[in-house]
């Protein structure tokens, strides 16, 4: 059976998207897609080896990239790839034969000129630079690689590990680089990204990690296949782990590291560089403080009953992709809809809310935020059910501007929740906007799917005083989002100040921006330069003061000023990176002032050897006795992207979204090879018609609407006040008939009380494993029950347990 398919490319502004899922590159045809272009040009990058060393919550990453030119002409290989957005790249070197060349950090324009001059004179040169638009994208150029020659490139960076809601420390080696959408009229040029589907990446990856901590290592988890964890000592404070062979490049390499007694404030003092001048950042000691403020339990047990909650949902074409490869039915937008249901049911009475969605344009459910009630909640839920990934590109800037243009509601603190797969190019513009409005709101961000920009997701939360979460692999979105809602409902910490008590001869220069937000159980990092001499046994003390629900509180940390051993310059580099990022964020529209800030960033970057958006690493092999002859062949090394992303958001028809033409050729070649030629037709209609022996594989590839999860079915019936009604739909959700549910009800108890108690018993009895998803809405239900002062509650719980076959205690229901 042969079937005809028409692929219609719709033009939304400056992005072209393919909205029909075509999975035709299967079986014997797959080998035609394995090369970068349809011309079958070889890829010079052969392997990547990554060694990770984790010390407590700081990671040092060394990547070695092996290039080999098997062609008969000299090459220039260009590789655009992702790194963590907060990484401090601090070393770049190349080894050709026995010659080792260590790169220097130079002002970006000078580095480019030096690189071009070297290539034009036949010298080998190597250039590493950060994207102007997004700090999590880097470009590596390997110039003048002679025929038959190999080059080994070493790249090193340091980064802090983010604390997760479950106290794990998250390390992520970005492996997937999806297309980044560049909005119409945005500033700056696009970064040309060459990529191929993840399964077709023509080089290998090996990954090993060594973890050490003052506290025992409980476990190391990953969504990638790992070899078993190997402890190196009986105290279990040191361990190694490796990525299992055969990594498919279909996901980022993520490690979750768990320590025992993780919430311990610490201070690490690192000695300055002996060759650097005292009084400079690299010449003085630098201290890194990890602070974990603890709030009183009485305060934490209460949740706020006010606030303006604004939800901003990505509805670009890529949100129609599956959440992960193992479950093709659950899409990103579908998971976002389910999450919005839980959020809306969990909001407190008396608050305000609104829902925005965006793509190439944006929409909002209400003209302005409205008070939360049964009427407004139901109206919003109806609109949420209709939401699909049908708004084109990913223009997040304009809806943010509209949200910030709305006046804040008195006594209702604004809380912004942003859901996106992070495929935008104007990252810095977006983050700057959030920072400029940070005084009026808190921003909680969620990166959905593999390849979400860490710079965007972490930057939104950092500048917006909120919390960032990443949902990858088989992660459920709901528990992570509900954790952030709990943070948003925590009492706001205000009047935060940090004071230092140091010996008289020592002064402090804080490198980190001021602490603007504190959450229970979350770490705050502070870097500071210590200038002056101190006695060997001297101590310092840092005091963090803040006000919580009108009560002044403080936390103190005493620490030795004696430098730690064997830290190298890790703390200095992280401190320099923190200061560089702060200075880069200060750049606005004042030309003279901006030039001064840029110059300061360049000087700091060169002095510390840490990358910035205004500098680049440059290495030139000046030992070559003979110039390399002949014109250079340019070869773009492909980064992996998710296979389904190329079909959900087929965006290679526009250069504005940063796909290099070669990857477009590869996809077009792939499609042509697995389809019959058919009629050429008129190219102007932008329609590609393919016919071939597909049978029903295309229809099978389309996600089928799954049956609604029983938990969501029950939650969808809850009223805004927190109660449930005794109705047939509730009986069905509980797996009973209406008669079975109504008959055991004590006669003196009203129907809503009985229905609500049954719903709570069902949640505790059958869904305790996902309690973090429904805990807030259950608390609201319990509060409603207590307000009713209903009789015979104990009798109701006993009858409900008998009906549902549970053994839930009344106290555990909170009533």
ROSE-790112 format. One record per residue (C-alpha): residue in one letter; z, x, y; residue number from 1. Coordinates in steps of 0.5 Angstrom, whole numbers, plus 500, padded with zeros to 3 digits. Layout:
REM residues N
REC  r   up  east  north    k
REC  a    Z     X      Y  NUM
...
This chain:
REM residues 815
REC  r   up  east  north    k
REC  x  500   500    500    1
REC  x  498   503    507    2
REC  x  501   501    513    3
REC  x  499   502    520    4
REC  x  504   504    526    5
REC  x  503   504    533    6
REC  x  507   509    537    7
REC  x  508   506    544    8
REC  x  510   511    549    9
REC  x  514   508    555   10
REC  x  514   511    562   11
REC  x  521   510    566   12
REC  x  520   514    572   13
REC  x  519   522    570   14
REC  x  522   521    563   15
REC  x  517   519    557   16
REC  x  521   516    551   17
REC  x  519   514    544   18
REC  x  522   508    542   19
REC  x  520   507    535   20
REC  x  523   511    529   21
REC  x  518   515    525   22
REC  x  520   519    520   23
REC  x  514   521    517   24
REC  x  515   528    516   25
REC  x  518   528    509   26
REC  x  516   530    502   27
REC  x  510   535    501   28
REC  x  508   535    508   29
REC  x  515   537    511   30
REC  x  513   545    510   31
REC  x  507   544    516   32
REC  x  513   543    521   33
REC  x  517   549    519   34
REC  x  514   553    525   35
REC  x  515   553    532   36
REC  x  508   551    534   37
REC  x  502   548    530   38
REC  x  499   555    531   39
REC  x  504   558    526   40
REC  x  506   563    530   41
REC  x  512   567    527   42
REC  x  519   567    530   43
REC  x  522   574    531   44
REC  x  529   572    530   45
REC  x  531   573    523   46
REC  x  539   571    523   47
REC  x  545   570    527   48
REC  x  552   573    525   49
REC  x  558   570    528   50
REC  x  565   573    528   51
REC  x  571   569    531   52
REC  x  578   572    532   53
REC  x  583   567    534   54
REC  x  590   569    537   55
REC  x  594   563    538   56
REC  x  590   559    542   57
REC  x  585   564    545   58
REC  x  578   565    541   59
REC  x  574   572    542   60
REC  x  567   570    539   61
REC  x  562   576    537   62
REC  x  555   574    535   63
REC  x  550   579    533   64
REC  x  542   577    533   65
REC  x  537   580    529   66
REC  x  530   580    531   67
REC  x  524   583    528   68
REC  x  517   584    530   69
REC  x  512   583    524   70
REC  x  506   582    529   71
REC  x  501   587    531   72
REC  x  503   587    538   73
REC  x  509   588    542   74
REC  x  513   581    544   75
REC  x  517   578    549   76
REC  x  522   573    545   77
REC  x  526   568    549   78
REC  x  531   564    546   79
REC  x  535   558    550   80
REC  x  541   556    547   81
REC  x  548   553    548   82
REC  x  555   556    549   83
REC  x  562   553    550   84
REC  x  562   551    557   85
REC  x  568   554    559   86
REC  x  566   561    555   87
REC  x  567   568    559   88
REC  x  561   572    557   89
REC  x  564   579    557   90
REC  x  559   583    553   91
REC  x  552   584    552   92
REC  x  548   590    548   93
REC  x  542   592    544   94
REC  x  541   597    538   95
REC  x  534   599    537   96
REC  x  534   604    531   97
REC  x  540   609    533   98
REC  x  540   607    540   99
REC  x  545   603    543  100
REC  x  544   600    550  101
REC  x  550   596    554  102
REC  x  548   591    559  103
REC  x  551   591    566  104
REC  x  553   585    570  105
REC  x  548   585    576  106
REC  x  546   580    581  107
REC  x  541   575    578  108
REC  x  535   576    582  109
REC  x  536   584    582  110
REC  x  537   583    574  111
REC  x  530   579    574  112
REC  x  527   584    578  113
REC  x  530   590    574  114
REC  x  527   586    568  115
REC  x  520   585    570  116
REC  x  520   592    573  117
REC  x  522   595    566  118
REC  x  517   591    562  119
REC  x  511   592    567  120
REC  x  512   600    566  121
REC  x  513   599    558  122
REC  x  520   600    557  123
REC  x  524   595    553  124
REC  x  529   591    557  125
REC  x  534   585    555  126
REC  x  536   580    560  127
REC  x  542   574    559  128
REC  x  543   569    564  129
REC  x  547   563    565  130
REC  x  543   556    567  131
REC  x  543   555    574  132
REC  x  544   547    572  133
REC  x  549   547    567  134
REC  x  554   553    565  135
REC  x  553   551    557  136
REC  x  546   553    557  137
REC  x  544   561    556  138
REC  x  537   564    556  139
REC  x  536   571    552  140
REC  x  530   575    553  141
REC  x  528   581    549  142
REC  x  523   584    552  143
REC  x  517   589    549  144
REC  x  519   589    542  145
REC  x  514   594    539  146
REC  x  510   592    532  147
REC  x  515   593    526  148
REC  x  521   594    530  149
REC  x  528   591    530  150
REC  x  533   590    535  151
REC  x  540   588    534  152
REC  x  543   584    540  153
REC  x  551   583    540  154
REC  x  554   578    545  155
REC  x  561   577    546  156
REC  x  565   571    549  157
REC  x  572   569    550  158
REC  x  575   562    551  159
REC  x  581   558    550  160
REC  x  582   552    545  161
REC  x  582   545    547  162
REC  x  589   541    544  163
REC  x  587   535    541  164
REC  x  590   528    541  165
REC  x  593   530    534  166
REC  x  596   537    536  167
REC  x  590   541    533  168
REC  x  586   546    537  169
REC  x  579   545    537  170
REC  x  574   551    537  171
REC  x  566   549    537  172
REC  x  560   554    536  173
REC  x  555   550    539  174
REC  x  549   550    534  175
REC  x  545   544    536  176
REC  x  541   543    543  177
REC  x  538   537    544  178
REC  x  534   535    550  179
REC  x  537   535    557  180
REC  x  534   529    562  181
REC  x  533   531    569  182
REC  x  533   525    574  183
REC  x  528   524    579  184
REC  x  529   528    585  185
REC  x  535   532    582  186
REC  x  536   539    585  187
REC  x  533   546    582  188
REC  x  528   547    576  189
REC  x  529   545    569  190
REC  x  531   550    564  191
REC  x  525   550    559  192
REC  x  528   549    552  193
REC  x  524   550    545  194
REC  x  527   546    540  195
REC  x  525   544    533  196
REC  x  529   539    528  197
REC  x  535   542    525  198
REC  x  533   542    518  199
REC  x  527   546    520  200
REC  x  530   552    524  201
REC  x  527   559    521  202
REC  x  533   563    522  203
REC  x  540   564    518  204
REC  x  547   563    521  205
REC  x  553   566    518  206
REC  x  560   565    520  207
REC  x  567   568    519  208
REC  x  574   567    522  209
REC  x  580   570    523  210
REC  x  586   566    525  211
REC  x  593   569    527  212
REC  x  599   566    531  213
REC  x  606   567    532  214
REC  x  607   561    528  215
REC  x  605   559    521  216
REC  x  598   556    520  217
REC  x  598   549    517  218
REC  x  591   548    516  219
REC  x  584   549    518  220
REC  x  579   543    518  221
REC  x  572   543    519  222
REC  x  566   538    518  223
REC  x  562   543    516  224
REC  x  563   546    509  225
REC  x  568   552    509  226
REC  x  570   557    503  227
REC  x  577   556    502  228
REC  x  582   558    507  229
REC  x  585   565    505  230
REC  x  592   567    508  231
REC  x  593   574    509  232
REC  x  601   575    509  233
REC  x  607   571    506  234
REC  x  609   568    513  235
REC  x  602   565    513  236
REC  x  601   567    520  237
REC  x  594   570    519  238
REC  x  589   567    515  239
REC  x  581   568    514  240
REC  x  576   562    513  241
REC  x  568   563    512  242
REC  x  563   558    513  243
REC  x  560   556    506  244
REC  x  553   559    505  245
REC  x  547   554    507  246
REC  x  549   551    513  247
REC  x  543   546    515  248
REC  x  544   547    523  249
REC  x  545   539    523  250
REC  x  551   540    527  251
REC  x  556   544    531  252
REC  x  560   549    527  253
REC  x  567   546    529  254
REC  x  574   548    527  255
REC  x  580   545    528  256
REC  x  586   549    527  257
REC  x  593   547    526  258
REC  x  600   551    527  259
REC  x  607   549    525  260
REC  x  611   547    532  261
REC  x  605   548    536  262
REC  x  608   545    542  263
REC  x  611   551    545  264
REC  x  611   554    552  265
REC  x  608   561    552  266
REC  x  607   567    557  267
REC  x  602   573    555  268
REC  x  602   579    560  269
REC  x  596   583    560  270
REC  x  596   590    563  271
REC  x  591   592    568  272
REC  x  585   596    566  273
REC  x  587   604    567  274
REC  x  580   605    570  275
REC  x  581   600    575  276
REC  x  584   600    582  277
REC  x  591   597    583  278
REC  x  591   591    587  279
REC  x  585   589    584  280
REC  x  584   583    579  281
REC  x  582   588    573  282
REC  x  587   593    576  283
REC  x  593   589    576  284
REC  x  597   586    570  285
REC  x  595   578    569  286
REC  x  599   573    566  287
REC  x  597   567    562  288
REC  x  602   561    562  289
REC  x  601   555    557  290
REC  x  606   550    559  291
REC  x  607   543    555  292
REC  x  612   539    559  293
REC  x  616   534    555  294
REC  x  617   527    558  295
REC  x  623   523    557  296
REC  x  623   518    551  297
REC  x  625   512    555  298
REC  x  619   513    560  299
REC  x  614   514    554  300
REC  x  616   508    550  301
REC  x  613   504    556  302
REC  x  606   503    558  303
REC  x  603   501    565  304
REC  x  602   494    566  305
REC  x  597   495    572  306
REC  x  591   499    573  307
REC  x  583   499    575  308
REC  x  580   500    569  309
REC  x  572   502    569  310
REC  x  568   503    563  311
REC  x  561   507    564  312
REC  x  557   507    558  313
REC  x  551   511    556  314
REC  x  545   506    554  315
REC  x  539   511    554  316
REC  x  535   512    548  317
REC  x  538   517    545  318
REC  x  544   512    544  319
REC  x  540   509    539  320
REC  x  541   515    534  321
REC  x  546   515    528  322
REC  x  553   517    529  323
REC  x  552   522    524  324
REC  x  547   524    518  325
REC  x  551   521    512  326
REC  x  551   514    516  327
REC  x  545   512    518  328
REC  x  547   505    520  329
REC  x  552   506    525  330
REC  x  549   508    531  331
REC  x  552   511    538  332
REC  x  551   505    542  333
REC  x  554   500    536  334
REC  x  560   504    536  335
REC  x  561   504    543  336
REC  x  560   496    543  337
REC  x  566   496    538  338
REC  x  570   501    542  339
REC  x  569   497    548  340
REC  x  572   491    544  341
REC  x  578   494    542  342
REC  x  579   497    549  343
REC  x  578   490    552  344
REC  x  583   487    547  345
REC  x  588   492    549  346
REC  x  588   492    556  347
REC  x  595   489    560  348
REC  x  595   483    563  349
REC  x  595   484    571  350
REC  x  590   489    571  351
REC  x  583   490    573  352
REC  x  577   492    570  353
REC  x  569   492    570  354
REC  x  564   495    565  355
REC  x  558   499    568  356
REC  x  552   502    563  357
REC  x  546   506    565  358
REC  x  540   510    563  359
REC  x  534   511    568  360
REC  x  537   505    572  361
REC  x  544   502    572  362
REC  x  548   495    571  363
REC  x  555   492    572  364
REC  x  558   486    569  365
REC  x  561   484    575  366
REC  x  560   485    582  367
REC  x  566   489    583  368
REC  x  572   490    579  369
REC  x  576   483    577  370
REC  x  583   481    574  371
REC  x  583   481    567  372
REC  x  584   474    564  373
REC  x  582   470    558  374
REC  x  576   468    562  375
REC  x  573   475    565  376
REC  x  575   478    558  377
REC  x  570   473    554  378
REC  x  565   474    559  379
REC  x  565   481    559  380
REC  x  565   481    551  381
REC  x  559   477    551  382
REC  x  555   482    555  383
REC  x  558   488    551  384
REC  x  555   484    545  385
REC  x  548   484    548  386
REC  x  548   492    550  387
REC  x  543   496    547  388
REC  x  540   503    548  389
REC  x  534   500    552  390
REC  x  535   503    559  391
REC  x  531   509    558  392
REC  x  533   516    561  393
REC  x  540   519    563  394
REC  x  541   518    570  395
REC  x  549   518    571  396
REC  x  549   520    578  397
REC  x  547   514    581  398
REC  x  552   509    577  399
REC  x  558   514    579  400
REC  x  556   514    586  401
REC  x  556   506    586  402
REC  x  563   506    583  403
REC  x  566   511    588  404
REC  x  563   507    593  405
REC  x  568   501    591  406
REC  x  574   501    595  407
REC  x  580   502    591  408
REC  x  585   496    589  409
REC  x  592   497    592  410
REC  x  597   498    587  411
REC  x  592   499    581  412
REC  x  590   506    580  413
REC  x  583   507    578  414
REC  x  582   510    571  415
REC  x  575   511    569  416
REC  x  572   512    562  417
REC  x  565   515    561  418
REC  x  562   515    554  419
REC  x  555   519    554  420
REC  x  552   523    549  421
REC  x  551   528    554  422
REC  x  544   530    555  423
REC  x  543   531    562  424
REC  x  541   537    566  425
REC  x  544   536    573  426
REC  x  551   537    570  427
REC  x  554   541    576  428
REC  x  552   535    581  429
REC  x  555   530    577  430
REC  x  562   534    576  431
REC  x  562   536    583  432
REC  x  561   528    585  433
REC  x  567   527    580  434
REC  x  571   533    584  435
REC  x  570   530    591  436
REC  x  573   523    589  437
REC  x  579   526    584  438
REC  x  584   524    589  439
REC  x  582   516    588  440
REC  x  582   516    580  441
REC  x  583   519    573  442
REC  x  577   521    569  443
REC  x  577   520    561  444
REC  x  570   523    558  445
REC  x  567   522    551  446
REC  x  562   526    548  447
REC  x  558   522    543  448
REC  x  554   526    537  449
REC  x  552   533    536  450
REC  x  550   537    542  451
REC  x  553   533    547  452
REC  x  554   538    553  453
REC  x  561   541    553  454
REC  x  560   543    560  455
REC  x  559   536    562  456
REC  x  564   532    558  457
REC  x  570   538    559  458
REC  x  568   538    567  459
REC  x  568   531    568  460
REC  x  576   530    565  461
REC  x  578   537    568  462
REC  x  575   535    575  463
REC  x  577   528    574  464
REC  x  585   529    572  465
REC  x  584   526    565  466
REC  x  582   528    558  467
REC  x  576   530    554  468
REC  x  574   528    547  469
REC  x  568   529    543  470
REC  x  566   525    537  471
REC  x  562   528    532  472
REC  x  560   528    525  473
REC  x  564   523    521  474
REC  x  569   522    527  475
REC  x  571   515    529  476
REC  x  570   513    536  477
REC  x  575   508    536  478
REC  x  582   512    535  479
REC  x  580   518    540  480
REC  x  578   513    545  481
REC  x  585   509    544  482
REC  x  589   515    545  483
REC  x  586   516    552  484
REC  x  587   509    553  485
REC  x  595   511    552  486
REC  x  594   517    556  487
REC  x  591   512    562  488
REC  x  597   508    561  489
REC  x  602   513    561  490
REC  x  606   513    568  491
REC  x  602   517    573  492
REC  x  605   524    574  493
REC  x  606   526    582  494
REC  x  608   531    587  495
REC  x  607   537    582  496
REC  x  609   544    584  497
REC  x  609   550    581  498
REC  x  614   556    583  499
REC  x  615   563    581  500
REC  x  621   567    581  501
REC  x  619   574    580  502
REC  x  622   581    582  503
REC  x  622   583    589  504
REC  x  617   588    588  505
REC  x  612   584    585  506
REC  x  608   579    588  507
REC  x  603   573    585  508
REC  x  596   571    586  509
REC  x  595   565    582  510
REC  x  588   565    579  511
REC  x  588   557    577  512
REC  x  586   551    581  513
REC  x  593   547    582  514
REC  x  595   543    577  515
REC  x  593   536    579  516
REC  x  595   532    572  517
REC  x  600   532    567  518
REC  x  600   528    560  519
REC  x  605   528    555  520
REC  x  604   533    549  521
REC  x  598   536    553  522
REC  x  598   543    555  523
REC  x  597   546    562  524
REC  x  594   553    563  525
REC  x  596   557    569  526
REC  x  593   564    570  527
REC  x  596   569    575  528
REC  x  595   576    578  529
REC  x  601   580    578  530
REC  x  601   586    584  531
REC  x  607   591    584  532
REC  x  611   595    580  533
REC  x  617   592    576  534
REC  x  623   595    572  535
REC  x  621   595    564  536
REC  x  626   590    562  537
REC  x  624   585    568  538
REC  x  623   578    567  539
REC  x  620   572    571  540
REC  x  621   565    571  541
REC  x  616   559    573  542
REC  x  618   552    574  543
REC  x  614   546    574  544
REC  x  617   540    578  545
REC  x  614   533    578  546
REC  x  616   526    579  547
REC  x  615   521    574  548
REC  x  616   514    575  549
REC  x  620   516    581  550
REC  x  625   520    578  551
REC  x  624   528    579  552
REC  x  623   532    573  553
REC  x  622   540    572  554
REC  x  621   545    566  555
REC  x  622   552    566  556
REC  x  619   558    562  557
REC  x  622   565    563  558
REC  x  618   571    560  559
REC  x  618   578    560  560
REC  x  614   582    565  561
REC  x  612   587    559  562
REC  x  605   587    558  563
REC  x  603   585    551  564
REC  x  600   590    546  565
REC  x  593   589    543  566
REC  x  590   584    547  567
REC  x  585   588    550  568
REC  x  582   585    557  569
REC  x  582   578    554  570
REC  x  587   575    559  571
REC  x  584   578    565  572
REC  x  577   576    563  573
REC  x  579   568    562  574
REC  x  583   569    569  575
REC  x  577   572    572  576
REC  x  572   566    569  577
REC  x  577   561    571  578
REC  x  577   564    578  579
REC  x  569   564    578  580
REC  x  569   557    576  581
REC  x  573   555    582  582
REC  x  569   559    587  583
REC  x  563   556    584  584
REC  x  565   549    585  585
REC  x  567   550    592  586
REC  x  560   551    594  587
REC  x  557   545    598  588
REC  x  552   545    604  589
REC  x  555   550    609  590
REC  x  550   555    608  591
REC  x  554   561    611  592
REC  x  560   559    608  593
REC  x  556   558    601  594
REC  x  553   565    602  595
REC  x  560   568    603  596
REC  x  563   565    597  597
REC  x  557   567    593  598
REC  x  558   574    595  599
REC  x  565   573    592  600
REC  x  563   571    586  601
REC  x  558   576    585  602
REC  x  563   582    586  603
REC  x  568   578    582  604
REC  x  563   578    576  605
REC  x  561   585    577  606
REC  x  568   587    577  607
REC  x  570   583    571  608
REC  x  564   584    567  609
REC  x  564   576    566  610
REC  x  558   572    567  611
REC  x  557   567    573  612
REC  x  551   562    575  613
REC  x  549   568    580  614
REC  x  549   574    576  615
REC  x  546   576    569  616
REC  x  547   581    564  617
REC  x  541   587    564  618
REC  x  540   592    559  619
REC  x  534   597    560  620
REC  x  532   602    554  621
REC  x  531   608    559  622
REC  x  530   613    553  623
REC  x  524   611    551  624
REC  x  519   617    551  625
REC  x  513   613    550  626
REC  x  511   607    554  627
REC  x  510   601    550  628
REC  x  502   599    550  629
REC  x  498   593    550  630
REC  x  500   586    553  631
REC  x  506   582    551  632
REC  x  506   576    546  633
REC  x  511   571    549  634
REC  x  515   568    543  635
REC  x  520   562    544  636
REC  x  525   562    539  637
REC  x  527   555    537  638
REC  x  534   552    538  639
REC  x  536   546    533  640
REC  x  536   539    535  641
REC  x  538   533    531  642
REC  x  532   531    527  643
REC  x  533   523    529  644
REC  x  534   525    536  645
REC  x  527   527    537  646
REC  x  525   520    535  647
REC  x  530   516    538  648
REC  x  528   520    545  649
REC  x  521   523    544  650
REC  x  521   526    551  651
REC  x  517   532    550  652
REC  x  511   529    554  653
REC  x  515   531    560  654
REC  x  516   538    562  655
REC  x  522   535    567  656
REC  x  527   534    561  657
REC  x  527   541    559  658
REC  x  523   541    552  659
REC  x  518   547    552  660
REC  x  511   545    550  661
REC  x  511   549    544  662
REC  x  516   544    541  663
REC  x  512   538    543  664
REC  x  506   541    539  665
REC  x  510   542    533  666
REC  x  512   535    533  667
REC  x  505   532    535  668
REC  x  502   537    529  669
REC  x  508   534    524  670
REC  x  506   527    526  671
REC  x  498   528    525  672
REC  x  499   532    519  673
REC  x  503   526    515  674
REC  x  498   521    518  675
REC  x  491   519    517  676
REC  x  486   521    523  677
REC  x  484   514    525  678
REC  x  481   512    531  679
REC  x  481   516    537  680
REC  x  481   511    542  681
REC  x  483   511    549  682
REC  x  488   517    551  683
REC  x  490   513    557  684
REC  x  494   508    554  685
REC  x  499   513    551  686
REC  x  498   510    544  687
REC  x  498   514    538  688
REC  x  496   510    532  689
REC  x  497   513    525  690
REC  x  496   510    518  691
REC  x  498   512    511  692
REC  x  501   511    504  693
REC  x  508   510    508  694
REC  x  510   504    503  695
REC  x  516   501    506  696
REC  x  519   507    508  697
REC  x  519   506    515  698
REC  x  522   499    514  699
REC  x  528   502    510  700
REC  x  529   508    515  701
REC  x  531   502    521  702
REC  x  538   501    521  703
REC  x  540   494    518  704
REC  x  546   491    522  705
REC  x  552   492    518  706
REC  x  557   487    516  707
REC  x  562   486    521  708
REC  x  569   491    520  709
REC  x  574   486    518  710
REC  x  579   489    523  711
REC  x  574   488    528  712
REC  x  573   481    526  713
REC  x  581   480    527  714
REC  x  581   483    533  715
REC  x  575   479    536  716
REC  x  579   473    535  717
REC  x  585   475    540  718
REC  x  586   472    546  719
REC  x  587   476    553  720
REC  x  595   474    553  721
REC  x  596   478    546  722
REC  x  596   471    542  723
REC  x  591   469    536  724
REC  x  590   461    535  725
REC  x  590   458    528  726
REC  x  583   456    527  727
REC  x  578   457    521  728
REC  x  575   464    524  729
REC  x  582   467    523  730
REC  x  583   464    516  731
REC  x  577   467    514  732
REC  x  579   474    517  733
REC  x  585   474    513  734
REC  x  581   472    507  735
REC  x  584   465    506  736
REC  x  582   458    507  737
REC  x  584   454    513  738
REC  x  589   450    508  739
REC  x  592   456    505  740
REC  x  594   459    512  741
REC  x  596   452    515  742
REC  x  601   449    510  743
REC  x  606   455    509  744
REC  x  607   454    517  745
REC  x  615   452    519  746
REC  x  614   446    522  747
REC  x  618   448    528  748
REC  x  614   453    530  749
REC  x  608   452    534  750
REC  x  601   454    531  751
REC  x  600   460    536  752
REC  x  606   463    534  753
REC  x  605   463    527  754
REC  x  598   465    528  755
REC  x  600   471    532  756
REC  x  605   473    526  757
REC  x  600   473    521  758
REC  x  595   477    525  759
REC  x  601   482    526  760
REC  x  603   482    518  761
REC  x  596   483    516  762
REC  x  595   489    521  763
REC  x  601   492    519  764
REC  x  600   491    511  765
REC  x  592   492    511  766
REC  x  590   497    516  767
REC  x  596   502    517  768
REC  x  592   507    516  769
REC  x  588   506    523  770
REC  x  594   504    527  771
REC  x  592   508    533  772
REC  x  586   504    534  773
REC  x  590   497    534  774
REC  x  597   499    536  775
REC  x  596   497    544  776
REC  x  594   490    542  777
REC  x  599   489    537  778
REC  x  604   491    542  779
REC  x  601   486    547  780
REC  x  602   481    541  781
REC  x  609   483    540  782
REC  x  611   482    548  783
REC  x  607   475    548  784
REC  x  611   473    542  785
REC  x  618   475    545  786
REC  x  616   472    551  787
REC  x  615   465    547  788
REC  x  623   466    545  789
REC  x  620   462    538  790
REC  x  625   460    533  791
REC  x  625   461    526  792
REC  x  621   468    527  793
REC  x  625   471    521  794
REC  x  623   465    517  795
REC  x  615   466    519  796
REC  x  615   473    517  797
REC  x  618   472    510  798
REC  x  613   466    509  799
REC  x  607   470    512  800
REC  x  609   476    507  801
REC  x  608   471    502  802
REC  x  602   468    504  803
REC  x  598   475    505  804
REC  x  602   479    499  805
REC  x  605   484    504  806
REC  x  612   487    505  807
REC  x  612   488    512  808
REC  x  619   488    516  809
REC  x  620   484    522  810
REC  x  623   490    526  811
REC  x  616   494    524  812
REC  x  612   488    528  813
REC  x  616   490    534  814
REC  x  619   483    535  815
